Amino acid sequence: MATKKKRGSVKIFENWCKGCGLCVAFCPTKVFDLNGEGRPVVARPQDCVACKWCEWHCPDFAIVVTELPGEDKDA
C-alpha cells in the first residue's frame, strides 16, 4: 500500500495580518518569505505539508491551511 505525502494550501488574510513573522520563523518547510513591507507571503506553496503550525499559532487568525489530496511519497 502506497503512503501519501500530506499537502496543504495556505491562504493569508492580508488585512488581518500585523506582520509578526511567527509563520515565517517557525514554518518547518519554509513556505513563507517576507515581502518588502515585512508581511508574509506564500513563497513556496508546493512545500506545504498541511501541519497547520502557522494556522494554530497565528495571533491574528490571519492564516488558513486547507489539506489537499496527498501524493505518493515515491513520486
N, CA, C, O and CB atoms as a CASP TS submission, in Angstrom:
PFRMAT TS
TARGET T0000
AUTHOR 0000-0000-0000
METHOD Language model
MODEL 1
PARENT N/A
ATOM      1  N   MET     1       0.846  -1.181   0.000  1.00  0.00           N
ATOM      2  CA  MET     1       0.000   0.000   0.000  1.00  0.00           C
ATOM      3  C   MET     1       0.892   1.244   0.000  1.00  0.00           C
ATOM      4  O   MET     1       1.759   1.398   0.860  1.00  0.00           O
ATOM      5  CB  MET     1      -0.963  -0.002   1.227  1.00  0.00           C
ATOM      6  N   ALA     2       0.675   2.102  -0.945  1.00  0.00           N
ATOM      7  CA  ALA     2       1.478   3.322  -1.058  1.00  0.00           C
ATOM      8  C   ALA     2       1.047   4.339  -0.008  1.00  0.00           C
ATOM      9  O   ALA     2      -0.143   4.513   0.253  1.00  0.00           O
ATOM     10  CB  ALA     2       1.352   3.927  -2.472  1.00  0.00           C
ATOM     11  N   THR     3       2.023   5.001   0.584  1.00  0.00           N
ATOM     12  CA  THR     3       1.707   6.053   1.545  1.00  0.00           C
ATOM     13  C   THR     3       1.638   7.385   0.809  1.00  0.00           C
ATOM     14  O   THR     3       2.290   7.582  -0.216  1.00  0.00           O
ATOM     15  CB  THR     3       2.762   6.104   2.693  1.00  0.00           C
ATOM     16  N   LYS     4       0.853   8.271   1.341  1.00  0.00           N
ATOM     17  CA  LYS     4       0.655   9.575   0.721  1.00  0.00           C
ATOM     18  C   LYS     4       1.343  10.659   1.531  1.00  0.00           C
ATOM     19  O   LYS     4       1.310  10.646   2.761  1.00  0.00           O
ATOM     20  CB  LYS     4      -0.837   9.886   0.579  1.00  0.00           C
ATOM     21  N   LYS     5       1.962  11.587   0.839  1.00  0.00           N
ATOM     22  CA  LYS     5       2.567  12.756   1.472  1.00  0.00           C
ATOM     23  C   LYS     5       1.481  13.813   1.624  1.00  0.00           C
ATOM     24  O   LYS     5       0.785  14.140   0.663  1.00  0.00           O
ATOM     25  CB  LYS     5       3.785  13.304   0.636  1.00  0.00           C
ATOM     26  N   LYS     6       1.336  14.350   2.844  1.00  0.00           N
ATOM     27  CA  LYS     6       0.329  15.391   3.054  1.00  0.00           C
ATOM     28  C   LYS     6       0.745  16.665   2.328  1.00  0.00           C
ATOM     29  O   LYS     6       1.924  17.011   2.260  1.00  0.00           O
ATOM     30  CB  LYS     6       0.127  15.668   4.565  1.00  0.00           C
ATOM     31  N   ARG     7      -0.251  17.346   1.793  1.00  0.00           N
ATOM     32  CA  ARG     7      -0.022  18.629   1.127  1.00  0.00           C
ATOM     33  C   ARG     7      -1.074  19.601   1.623  1.00  0.00           C
ATOM     34  O   ARG     7      -2.160  19.205   2.046  1.00  0.00           O
ATOM     35  CB  ARG     7      -0.072  18.489  -0.436  1.00  0.00           C
ATOM     36  N   GLY     8      -0.735  20.883   1.564  1.00  0.00           N
ATOM     37  CA  GLY     8      -1.688  21.887   2.003  1.00  0.00           C
ATOM     38  C   GLY     8      -1.704  23.091   1.097  1.00  0.00           C
ATOM     39  O   GLY     8      -0.780  23.328   0.319  1.00  0.00           O
ATOM     40  N   SER     9      -2.776  23.845   1.216  1.00  0.00           N
ATOM     41  CA  SER     9      -2.926  25.119   0.524  1.00  0.00           C
ATOM     42  C   SER     9      -3.065  26.195   1.591  1.00  0.00           C
ATOM     43  O   SER     9      -3.928  26.104   2.464  1.00  0.00           O
ATOM     44  CB  SER     9      -4.162  25.112  -0.456  1.00  0.00           C
ATOM     45  N   VAL    10      -2.209  27.218   1.517  1.00  0.00           N
ATOM     46  CA  VAL    10      -2.160  28.255   2.543  1.00  0.00           C
ATOM     47  C   VAL    10      -2.786  29.538   2.019  1.00  0.00           C
ATOM     48  O   VAL    10      -2.476  29.986   0.915  1.00  0.00           O
ATOM     49  CB  VAL    10      -0.710  28.510   2.994  1.00  0.00           C
ATOM     50  N   LYS    11      -3.671  30.126   2.821  1.00  0.00           N
ATOM     51  CA  LYS    11      -4.287  31.414   2.496  1.00  0.00           C
ATOM     52  C   LYS    11      -3.972  32.378   3.633  1.00  0.00           C
ATOM     53  O   LYS    11      -4.234  32.083   4.799  1.00  0.00           O
ATOM     54  CB  LYS    11      -5.843  31.276   2.280  1.00  0.00           C
ATOM     55  N   ILE    12      -3.403  33.545   3.282  1.00  0.00           N
ATOM     56  CA  ILE    12      -3.145  34.598   4.261  1.00  0.00           C
ATOM     57  C   ILE    12      -4.155  35.716   4.031  1.00  0.00           C
ATOM     58  O   ILE    12      -4.279  36.229   2.919  1.00  0.00           O
ATOM     59  CB  ILE    12      -1.674  35.134   4.154  1.00  0.00           C
ATOM     60  N   PHE    13      -4.870  36.089   5.078  1.00  0.00           N
ATOM     61  CA  PHE    13      -5.779  37.224   5.000  1.00  0.00           C
ATOM     62  C   PHE    13      -4.968  38.471   5.330  1.00  0.00           C
ATOM     63  O   PHE    13      -4.764  38.806   6.496  1.00  0.00           O
ATOM     64  CB  PHE    13      -7.007  37.058   5.974  1.00  0.00           C
ATOM     65  N   GLU    14      -4.517  39.140   4.298  1.00  0.00           N
ATOM     66  CA  GLU    14      -3.569  40.241   4.438  1.00  0.00           C
ATOM     67  C   GLU    14      -4.096  41.384   5.295  1.00  0.00           C
ATOM     68  O   GLU    14      -3.322  42.034   5.998  1.00  0.00           O
ATOM     69  CB  GLU    14      -3.201  40.764   3.085  1.00  0.00           C
ATOM     70  N   ASN    15      -5.390  41.638   5.248  1.00  0.00           N
ATOM     71  CA  ASN    15      -5.953  42.743   6.032  1.00  0.00           C
ATOM     72  C   ASN    15      -6.022  42.415   7.527  1.00  0.00           C
ATOM     73  O   ASN    15      -6.215  43.323   8.336  1.00  0.00           O
ATOM     74  CB  ASN    15      -7.349  43.089   5.518  1.00  0.00           C
ATOM     75  N   TRP    16      -5.871  41.152   7.914  1.00  0.00           N
ATOM     76  CA  TRP    16      -5.855  40.762   9.318  1.00  0.00           C
ATOM     77  C   TRP    16      -4.439  40.657   9.864  1.00  0.00           C
ATOM     78  O   TRP    16      -4.223  40.801  11.067  1.00  0.00           O
ATOM     79  CB  TRP    16      -6.574  39.444   9.500  1.00  0.00           C
ATOM     80  N   CYS    17      -3.482  40.409   8.989  1.00  0.00           N
ATOM     81  CA  CYS    17      -2.099  40.136   9.404  1.00  0.00           C
ATOM     82  C   CYS    17      -1.403  41.413   9.851  1.00  0.00           C
ATOM     83  O   CYS    17      -1.443  42.430   9.159  1.00  0.00           O
ATOM     84  CB  CYS    17      -1.311  39.484   8.257  1.00  0.00           C
ATOM     85  N   LYS    18      -0.752  41.348  11.038  1.00  0.00           N
ATOM     86  CA  LYS    18       0.004  42.504  11.519  1.00  0.00           C
ATOM     87  C   LYS    18       1.492  42.369  11.217  1.00  0.00           C
ATOM     88  O   LYS    18       2.271  43.267  11.535  1.00  0.00           O
ATOM     89  CB  LYS    18      -0.205  42.684  13.017  1.00  0.00           C
ATOM     90  N   GLY    19       1.896  41.249  10.603  1.00  0.00           N
ATOM     91  CA  GLY    19       3.290  41.067  10.225  1.00  0.00           C
ATOM     92  C   GLY    19       4.205  40.664  11.358  1.00  0.00           C
ATOM     93  O   GLY    19       5.355  41.100  11.393  1.00  0.00           O
ATOM     94  N   CYS    20       3.733  39.839  12.297  1.00  0.00           N
ATOM     95  CA  CYS    20       4.555  39.440  13.445  1.00  0.00           C
ATOM     96  C   CYS    20       5.708  38.530  13.044  1.00  0.00           C
ATOM     97  O   CYS    20       6.738  38.509  13.718  1.00  0.00           O
ATOM     98  CB  CYS    20       3.696  38.742  14.480  1.00  0.00           C
ATOM     99  N   GLY    21       5.552  37.774  11.950  1.00  0.00           N
ATOM    100  CA  GLY    21       6.628  36.929  11.446  1.00  0.00           C
ATOM    101  C   GLY    21       6.719  35.540  12.046  1.00  0.00           C
ATOM    102  O   GLY    21       7.639  34.794  11.712  1.00  0.00           O
ATOM    103  N   LEU    22       5.784  35.164  12.933  1.00  0.00           N
ATOM    104  CA  LEU    22       5.832  33.824  13.514  1.00  0.00           C
ATOM    105  C   LEU    22       5.768  32.739  12.443  1.00  0.00           C
ATOM    106  O   LEU    22       6.497  31.749  12.519  1.00  0.00           O
ATOM    107  CB  LEU    22       4.690  33.640  14.502  1.00  0.00           C
ATOM    108  N   CYS    23       4.914  32.916  11.460  1.00  0.00           N
ATOM    109  CA  CYS    23       4.770  31.901  10.411  1.00  0.00           C
ATOM    110  C   CYS    23       6.069  31.735   9.621  1.00  0.00           C
ATOM    111  O   CYS    23       6.461  30.619   9.280  1.00  0.00           O
ATOM    112  CB  CYS    23       3.620  32.276   9.461  1.00  0.00           C
ATOM    113  N   VAL    24       6.727  32.851   9.337  1.00  0.00           N
ATOM    114  CA  VAL    24       7.984  32.808   8.583  1.00  0.00           C
ATOM    115  C   VAL    24       9.072  32.132   9.412  1.00  0.00           C
ATOM    116  O   VAL    24       9.826  31.305   8.899  1.00  0.00           O
ATOM    117  CB  VAL    24       8.427  34.236   8.175  1.00  0.00           C
ATOM    118  N   ALA    25       9.150  32.480  10.678  1.00  0.00           N
ATOM    119  CA  ALA    25      10.218  31.971  11.537  1.00  0.00           C
ATOM    120  C   ALA    25      10.085  30.488  11.864  1.00  0.00           C
ATOM    121  O   ALA    25      11.096  29.796  11.990  1.00  0.00           O
ATOM    122  CB  ALA    25      10.250  32.755  12.810  1.00  0.00           C
ATOM    123  N   PHE    26       8.865  29.989  12.004  1.00  0.00           N
ATOM    124  CA  PHE    26       8.684  28.642  12.524  1.00  0.00           C
ATOM    125  C   PHE    26       8.121  27.619  11.546  1.00  0.00           C
ATOM    126  O   PHE    26       7.950  26.461  11.927  1.00  0.00           O
ATOM    127  CB  PHE    26       7.810  28.703  13.684  1.00  0.00           C
ATOM    128  N   CYS    27       7.827  27.989  10.316  1.00  0.00           N
ATOM    129  CA  CYS    27       7.324  27.008   9.341  1.00  0.00           C
ATOM    130  C   CYS    27       8.400  25.936   9.116  1.00  0.00           C
ATOM    131  O   CYS    27       9.519  26.261   8.718  1.00  0.00           O
ATOM    132  CB  CYS    27       6.938  27.709   7.981  1.00  0.00           C
ATOM    133  N   PRO    28       8.070  24.665   9.366  1.00  0.00           N
ATOM    134  CA  PRO    28       9.083  23.618   9.247  1.00  0.00           C
ATOM    135  C   PRO    28       9.561  23.369   7.816  1.00  0.00           C
ATOM    136  O   PRO    28      10.635  22.802   7.615  1.00  0.00           O
ATOM    137  CB  PRO    28       8.545  22.346   9.808  1.00  0.00           C
ATOM    138  N   THR    29       8.778  23.786   6.827  1.00  0.00           N
ATOM    139  CA  THR    29       9.191  23.572   5.434  1.00  0.00           C
ATOM    140  C   THR    29       9.475  24.882   4.699  1.00  0.00           C
ATOM    141  O   THR    29       9.628  24.893   3.477  1.00  0.00           O
ATOM    142  CB  THR    29       8.117  22.795   4.690  1.00  0.00           C
ATOM    143  N   LYS    30       9.544  25.984   5.446  1.00  0.00           N
ATOM    144  CA  LYS    30       9.936  27.296   4.894  1.00  0.00           C
ATOM    145  C   LYS    30       9.053  27.731   3.717  1.00  0.00           C
ATOM    146  O   LYS    30       9.553  28.155   2.675  1.00  0.00           O
ATOM    147  CB  LYS    30      11.396  27.255   4.443  1.00  0.00           C
ATOM    148  N   VAL    31       7.753  27.619   3.899  1.00  0.00           N
ATOM    149  CA  VAL    31       6.781  28.002   2.867  1.00  0.00           C
ATOM    150  C   VAL    31       6.735  29.517   2.679  1.00  0.00           C
ATOM    151  O   VAL    31       6.470  29.992   1.574  1.00  0.00           O
ATOM    152  CB  VAL    31       5.384  27.479   3.230  1.00  0.00           C
ATOM    153  N   PHE    32       6.990  30.283   3.741  1.00  0.00           N
ATOM    154  CA  PHE    32       6.794  31.728   3.724  1.00  0.00           C
ATOM    155  C   PHE    32       8.100  32.505   3.534  1.00  0.00           C
ATOM    156  O   PHE    32       9.182  32.038   3.890  1.00  0.00           O
ATOM    157  CB  PHE    32       6.129  32.163   5.006  1.00  0.00           C
ATOM    158  N   ASP    33       7.965  33.698   2.965  1.00  0.00           N
ATOM    159  CA  ASP    33       9.008  34.716   2.924  1.00  0.00           C
ATOM    160  C   ASP    33       8.353  36.026   3.331  1.00  0.00           C
ATOM    161  O   ASP    33       7.127  36.133   3.349  1.00  0.00           O
ATOM    162  CB  ASP    33       9.682  34.819   1.494  1.00  0.00           C
ATOM    163  N   LEU    34       9.162  37.012   3.656  1.00  0.00           N
ATOM    164  CA  LEU    34       8.639  38.354   3.915  1.00  0.00           C
ATOM    165  C   LEU    34       8.726  39.177   2.643  1.00  0.00           C
ATOM    166  O   LEU    34       9.708  39.093   1.906  1.00  0.00           O
ATOM    167  CB  LEU    34       9.414  39.045   5.069  1.00  0.00           C
ATOM    168  N   ASN    35       7.693  39.975   2.386  1.00  0.00           N
ATOM    169  CA  ASN    35       7.739  40.871   1.232  1.00  0.00           C
ATOM    170  C   ASN    35       8.459  42.161   1.634  1.00  0.00           C
ATOM    171  O   ASN    35       8.946  42.258   2.761  1.00  0.00           O
ATOM    172  CB  ASN    35       6.297  41.177   0.700  1.00  0.00           C
ATOM    173  N   GLY    36       8.535  43.122   0.768  1.00  0.00           N
ATOM    174  CA  GLY    36       9.233  44.374   1.021  1.00  0.00           C
ATOM    175  C   GLY    36       8.638  45.203   2.134  1.00  0.00           C
ATOM    176  O   GLY    36       9.293  46.111   2.645  1.00  0.00           O
ATOM    177  N   GLU    37       7.402  44.908   2.521  1.00  0.00           N
ATOM    178  CA  GLU    37       6.724  45.639   3.597  1.00  0.00           C
ATOM    179  C   GLU    37       6.771  44.882   4.924  1.00  0.00           C
ATOM    180  O   GLU    37       6.135  45.287   5.897  1.00  0.00           O
ATOM    181  CB  GLU    37       5.275  45.909   3.211  1.00  0.00           C
ATOM    182  N   GLY    38       7.531  43.778   4.958  1.00  0.00           N
ATOM    183  CA  GLY    38       7.641  42.994   6.181  1.00  0.00           C
ATOM    184  C   GLY    38       6.459  42.099   6.450  1.00  0.00           C
ATOM    185  O   GLY    38       6.260  41.665   7.585  1.00  0.00           O
ATOM    186  N   ARG    39       5.671  41.812   5.437  1.00  0.00           N
ATOM    187  CA  ARG    39       4.493  40.946   5.569  1.00  0.00           C
ATOM    188  C   ARG    39       4.796  39.576   4.967  1.00  0.00           C
ATOM    189  O   ARG    39       5.537  39.479   3.988  1.00  0.00           O
ATOM    190  CB  ARG    39       3.251  41.586   4.877  1.00  0.00           C
ATOM    191  N   PRO    40       4.225  38.513   5.547  1.00  0.00           N
ATOM    192  CA  PRO    40       4.470  37.182   4.990  1.00  0.00           C
ATOM    193  C   PRO    40       3.746  36.976   3.663  1.00  0.00           C
ATOM    194  O   PRO    40       2.637  37.466   3.450  1.00  0.00           O
ATOM    195  CB  PRO    40       4.038  36.112   5.983  1.00  0.00           C
ATOM    196  N   VAL    41       4.404  36.244   2.790  1.00  0.00           N
ATOM    197  CA  VAL    41       3.811  35.802   1.532  1.00  0.00           C
ATOM    198  C   VAL    41       4.082  34.305   1.403  1.00  0.00           C
ATOM    199  O   VAL    41       5.076  33.793   1.919  1.00  0.00           O
ATOM    200  CB  VAL    41       4.391  36.604   0.301  1.00  0.00           C
ATOM    201  N   VAL    42       3.188  33.621   0.710  1.00  0.00           N
ATOM    202  CA  VAL    42       3.360  32.191   0.464  1.00  0.00           C
ATOM    203  C   VAL    42       4.302  32.068  -0.734  1.00  0.00           C
ATOM    204  O   VAL    42       3.869  32.143  -1.884  1.00  0.00           O
ATOM    205  CB  VAL    42       1.969  31.461   0.200  1.00  0.00           C
ATOM    206  N   ALA    43       5.584  31.881  -0.455  1.00  0.00           N
ATOM    207  CA  ALA    43       6.606  31.870  -1.497  1.00  0.00           C
ATOM    208  C   ALA    43       6.795  30.489  -2.127  1.00  0.00           C
ATOM    209  O   ALA    43       7.143  30.383  -3.303  1.00  0.00           O
ATOM    210  CB  ALA    43       7.919  32.351  -0.928  1.00  0.00           C
ATOM    211  N   ARG    44       6.566  29.432  -1.345  1.00  0.00           N
ATOM    212  CA  ARG    44       6.769  28.066  -1.835  1.00  0.00           C
ATOM    213  C   ARG    44       5.558  27.203  -1.470  1.00  0.00           C
ATOM    214  O   ARG    44       5.660  26.328  -0.610  1.00  0.00           O
ATOM    215  CB  ARG    44       8.076  27.454  -1.244  1.00  0.00           C
ATOM    216  N   PRO    45       4.419  27.443  -2.115  1.00  0.00           N
ATOM    217  CA  PRO    45       3.191  26.710  -1.750  1.00  0.00           C
ATOM    218  C   PRO    45       3.320  25.203  -1.939  1.00  0.00           C
ATOM    219  O   PRO    45       2.659  24.436  -1.239  1.00  0.00           O
ATOM    220  CB  PRO    45       2.023  27.215  -2.574  1.00  0.00           C
ATOM    221  N   GLN    46       4.147  24.777  -2.858  1.00  0.00           N
ATOM    222  CA  GLN    46       4.318  23.342  -3.121  1.00  0.00           C
ATOM    223  C   GLN    46       4.989  22.613  -1.960  1.00  0.00           C
ATOM    224  O   GLN    46       4.943  21.385  -1.896  1.00  0.00           O
ATOM    225  CB  GLN    46       5.135  23.141  -4.386  1.00  0.00           C
ATOM    226  N   ASP    47       5.614  23.355  -1.040  1.00  0.00           N
ATOM    227  CA  ASP    47       6.308  22.743   0.091  1.00  0.00           C
ATOM    228  C   ASP    47       5.427  22.568   1.327  1.00  0.00           C
ATOM    229  O   ASP    47       5.866  21.972   2.311  1.00  0.00           O
ATOM    230  CB  ASP    47       7.502  23.570   0.449  1.00  0.00           C
ATOM    231  N   CYS    48       4.206  23.071   1.295  1.00  0.00           N
ATOM    232  CA  CYS    48       3.320  22.974   2.452  1.00  0.00           C
ATOM    233  C   CYS    48       2.902  21.522   2.681  1.00  0.00           C
ATOM    234  O   CYS    48       2.445  20.842   1.763  1.00  0.00           O
ATOM    235  CB  CYS    48       2.078  23.868   2.260  1.00  0.00           C
ATOM    236  N   VAL    49       3.068  21.059   3.926  1.00  0.00           N
ATOM    237  CA  VAL    49       2.703  19.688   4.290  1.00  0.00           C
ATOM    238  C   VAL    49       1.463  19.649   5.190  1.00  0.00           C
ATOM    239  O   VAL    49       1.183  18.630   5.820  1.00  0.00           O
ATOM    240  CB  VAL    49       3.876  19.001   4.991  1.00  0.00           C
ATOM    241  N   ALA    50       0.736  20.746   5.247  1.00  0.00           N
ATOM    242  CA  ALA    50      -0.523  20.841   5.998  1.00  0.00           C
ATOM    243  C   ALA    50      -0.360  20.499   7.470  1.00  0.00           C
ATOM    244  O   ALA    50      -1.244  19.882   8.064  1.00  0.00           O
ATOM    245  CB  ALA    50      -1.559  19.929   5.387  1.00  0.00           C
ATOM    246  N   CYS    51       0.768  20.895   8.068  1.00  0.00           N
ATOM    247  CA  CYS    51       0.953  20.655   9.504  1.00  0.00           C
ATOM    248  C   CYS    51       0.103  21.625  10.326  1.00  0.00           C
ATOM    249  O   CYS    51      -0.218  21.354  11.483  1.00  0.00           O
ATOM    250  CB  CYS    51       2.444  20.795   9.890  1.00  0.00           C
ATOM    251  N   LYS    52      -0.253  22.742   9.725  1.00  0.00           N
ATOM    252  CA  LYS    52      -1.117  23.769  10.312  1.00  0.00           C
ATOM    253  C   LYS    52      -0.480  24.519  11.483  1.00  0.00           C
ATOM    254  O   LYS    52      -1.189  25.173  12.248  1.00  0.00           O
ATOM    255  CB  LYS    52      -2.399  23.139  10.771  1.00  0.00           C
ATOM    256  N   TRP    53       0.835  24.436  11.637  1.00  0.00           N
ATOM    257  CA  TRP    53       1.501  25.185  12.703  1.00  0.00           C
ATOM    258  C   TRP    53       1.172  26.660  12.567  1.00  0.00           C
ATOM    259  O   TRP    53       0.822  27.314  13.550  1.00  0.00           O
ATOM    260  CB  TRP    53       3.033  24.964  12.667  1.00  0.00           C
ATOM    261  N   CYS    54       1.283  27.191  11.353  1.00  0.00           N
ATOM    262  CA  CYS    54       1.046  28.621  11.127  1.00  0.00           C
ATOM    263  C   CYS    54      -0.389  29.008  11.480  1.00  0.00           C
ATOM    264  O   CYS    54      -0.623  30.044  12.102  1.00  0.00           O
ATOM    265  CB  CYS    54       1.342  28.987   9.666  1.00  0.00           C
ATOM    266  N   GLU    55      -1.336  28.180  11.084  1.00  0.00           N
ATOM    267  CA  GLU    55      -2.746  28.471  11.365  1.00  0.00           C
ATOM    268  C   GLU    55      -3.012  28.468  12.873  1.00  0.00           C
ATOM    269  O   GLU    55      -3.695  29.357  13.380  1.00  0.00           O
ATOM    270  CB  GLU    55      -3.658  27.443  10.661  1.00  0.00           C
ATOM    271  N   TRP    56      -2.489  27.493  13.580  1.00  0.00           N
ATOM    272  CA  TRP    56      -2.753  27.362  15.012  1.00  0.00           C
ATOM    273  C   TRP    56      -2.068  28.440  15.838  1.00  0.00           C
ATOM    274  O   TRP    56      -2.574  28.812  16.897  1.00  0.00           O
ATOM    275  CB  TRP    56      -2.311  26.007  15.492  1.00  0.00           C
ATOM    276  N   HIS    57      -0.931  28.949  15.380  1.00  0.00           N
ATOM    277  CA  HIS    57      -0.159  29.895  16.172  1.00  0.00           C
ATOM    278  C   HIS    57      -0.302  31.350  15.734  1.00  0.00           C
ATOM    279  O   HIS    57       0.223  32.240  16.402  1.00  0.00           O
ATOM    280  CB  HIS    57       1.272  29.514  16.125  1.00  0.00           C
ATOM    281  N   CYS    58      -0.985  31.609  14.652  1.00  0.00           N
ATOM    282  CA  CYS    58      -1.155  32.993  14.187  1.00  0.00           C
ATOM    283  C   CYS    58      -2.014  33.762  15.196  1.00  0.00           C
ATOM    284  O   CYS    58      -3.175  33.411  15.407  1.00  0.00           O
ATOM    285  CB  CYS    58      -1.810  33.029  12.762  1.00  0.00           C
ATOM    286  N   PRO    59      -1.459  34.803  15.818  1.00  0.00           N
ATOM    287  CA  PRO    59      -2.215  35.538  16.832  1.00  0.00           C
ATOM    288  C   PRO    59      -3.371  36.353  16.258  1.00  0.00           C
ATOM    289  O   PRO    59      -4.246  36.798  17.002  1.00  0.00           O
ATOM    290  CB  PRO    59      -1.291  36.452  17.582  1.00  0.00           C
ATOM    291  N   ASP    60      -3.379  36.549  14.950  1.00  0.00           N
ATOM    292  CA  ASP    60      -4.431  37.343  14.310  1.00  0.00           C
ATOM    293  C   ASP    60      -5.453  36.498  13.555  1.00  0.00           C
ATOM    294  O   ASP    60      -6.360  37.043  12.925  1.00  0.00           O
ATOM    295  CB  ASP    60      -3.811  38.332  13.363  1.00  0.00           C
ATOM    296  N   PHE    61      -5.318  35.172  13.611  1.00  0.00           N
ATOM    297  CA  PHE    61      -6.214  34.267  12.876  1.00  0.00           C
ATOM    298  C   PHE    61      -6.217  34.606  11.384  1.00  0.00           C
ATOM    299  O   PHE    61      -7.244  34.492  10.715  1.00  0.00           O
ATOM    300  CB  PHE    61      -7.654  34.346  13.443  1.00  0.00           C
ATOM    301  N   ALA    62      -5.061  35.023  10.875  1.00  0.00           N
ATOM    302  CA  ALA    62      -4.954  35.505   9.502  1.00  0.00           C
ATOM    303  C   ALA    62      -4.528  34.427   8.506  1.00  0.00           C
ATOM    304  O   ALA    62      -4.371  34.716   7.320  1.00  0.00           O
ATOM    305  CB  ALA    62      -3.981  36.640   9.447  1.00  0.00           C
ATOM    306  N   ILE    63      -4.340  33.188   8.969  1.00  0.00           N
ATOM    307  CA  ILE    63      -3.879  32.111   8.093  1.00  0.00           C
ATOM    308  C   ILE    63      -4.837  30.936   8.190  1.00  0.00           C
ATOM    309  O   ILE    63      -5.245  30.528   9.278  1.00  0.00           O
ATOM    310  CB  ILE    63      -2.439  31.670   8.461  1.00  0.00           C
ATOM    311  N   VAL    64      -5.187  30.400   7.019  1.00  0.00           N
ATOM    312  CA  VAL    64      -5.995  29.185   6.945  1.00  0.00           C
ATOM    313  C   VAL    64      -5.262  28.200   6.047  1.00  0.00           C
ATOM    314  O   VAL    64      -4.836  28.541   4.943  1.00  0.00           O
ATOM    315  CB  VAL    64      -7.444  29.482   6.407  1.00  0.00           C
ATOM    316  N   VAL    65      -5.123  26.973   6.538  1.00  0.00           N
ATOM    317  CA  VAL    65      -4.492  25.908   5.758  1.00  0.00           C
ATOM    318  C   VAL    65      -5.551  24.877   5.436  1.00  0.00           C
ATOM    319  O   VAL    65      -6.248  24.388   6.325  1.00  0.00           O
ATOM    320  CB  VAL    65      -3.292  25.261   6.525  1.00  0.00           C
ATOM    321  N   THR    66      -5.669  24.549   4.168  1.00  0.00           N
ATOM    322  CA  THR    66      -6.601  23.530   3.706  1.00  0.00           C
ATOM    323  C   THR    66      -5.800  22.325   3.251  1.00  0.00           C
ATOM    324  O   THR    66      -4.891  22.449   2.431  1.00  0.00           O
ATOM    325  CB  THR    66      -7.509  24.064   2.561  1.00  0.00           C
ATOM    326  N   GLU    67      -6.140  21.155   3.785  1.00  0.00           N
ATOM    327  CA  GLU    67      -5.428  19.945   3.379  1.00  0.00           C
ATOM    328  C   GLU    67      -5.893  19.528   1.987  1.00  0.00           C
ATOM    329  O   GLU    67      -7.090  19.473   1.706  1.00  0.00           O
ATOM    330  CB  GLU    67      -5.655  18.796   4.401  1.00  0.00           C
ATOM    331  N   LEU    68      -4.926  19.236   1.126  1.00  0.00           N
ATOM    332  CA  LEU    68      -5.193  18.803  -0.235  1.00  0.00           C
ATOM    333  C   LEU    68      -5.003  17.285  -0.342  1.00  0.00           C
ATOM    334  O   LEU    68      -4.369  16.681   0.523  1.00  0.00           O
ATOM    335  CB  LEU    68      -4.271  19.545  -1.234  1.00  0.00           C
ATOM    336  N   PRO    69      -5.539  16.675  -1.382  1.00  0.00           N
ATOM    337  CA  PRO    69      -5.279  15.245  -1.569  1.00  0.00           C
ATOM    338  C   PRO    69      -3.778  14.998  -1.639  1.00  0.00           C
ATOM    339  O   PRO    69      -3.048  15.744  -2.291  1.00  0.00           O
ATOM    340  CB  PRO    69      -5.974  14.720  -2.850  1.00  0.00           C
ATOM    341  N   GLY    70      -3.324  13.951  -0.966  1.00  0.00           N
ATOM    342  CA  GLY    70      -1.900  13.642  -0.914  1.00  0.00           C
ATOM    343  C   GLY    70      -1.390  13.105  -2.226  1.00  0.00           C
ATOM    344  O   GLY    70      -2.155  12.768  -3.130  1.00  0.00           O
ATOM    345  N   GLU    71      -0.063  13.033  -2.310  1.00  0.00           N
ATOM    346  CA  GLU    71       0.583  12.450  -3.475  1.00  0.00           C
ATOM    347  C   GLU    71       1.486  11.328  -2.986  1.00  0.00           C
ATOM    348  O   GLU    71       1.880  11.314  -1.820  1.00  0.00           O
ATOM    349  CB  GLU    71       1.391  13.523  -4.285  1.00  0.00           C
ATOM    350  N   ASP    72       1.812  10.398  -3.852  1.00  0.00           N
ATOM    351  CA  ASP    72       2.679   9.294  -3.460  1.00  0.00           C
ATOM    352  C   ASP    72       4.020   9.832  -3.009  1.00  0.00           C
ATOM    353  O   ASP    72       4.583  10.721  -3.648  1.00  0.00           O
ATOM    354  CB  ASP    72       2.860   8.298  -4.617  1.00  0.00           C
ATOM    355  N   LYS    73       4.541   9.295  -1.902  1.00  0.00           N
ATOM    356  CA  LYS    73       5.837   9.748  -1.389  1.00  0.00           C
ATOM    357  C   LYS    73       6.968   9.417  -2.353  1.00  0.00           C
ATOM    358  O   LYS    73       7.992  10.100  -2.363  1.00  0.00           O
ATOM    359  CB  LYS    73       6.117   9.117  -0.027  1.00  0.00           C
ATOM    360  N   ASP    74       6.795   8.386  -3.158  1.00  0.00           N
ATOM    361  CA  ASP    74       7.844   7.993  -4.094  1.00  0.00           C
ATOM    362  C   ASP    74       7.812   8.810  -5.370  1.00  0.00           C
ATOM    363  O   ASP    74       8.719   8.693  -6.195  1.00  0.00           O
ATOM    364  CB  ASP    74       7.719   6.531  -4.426  1.00  0.00           C
ATOM    365  N   ALA    75       6.776   9.646  -5.555  1.00  0.00           N
ATOM    366  CA  ALA    75       6.617  10.404  -6.799  1.00  0.00           C
ATOM    367  C   ALA    75       7.581  11.567  -6.857  1.00  0.00           C
ATOM    368  O   ALA    75       7.587  12.315  -7.835  1.00  0.00           O
ATOM    369  CB  ALA    75       5.190  10.909  -6.941  1.00  0.00           C
TER
END
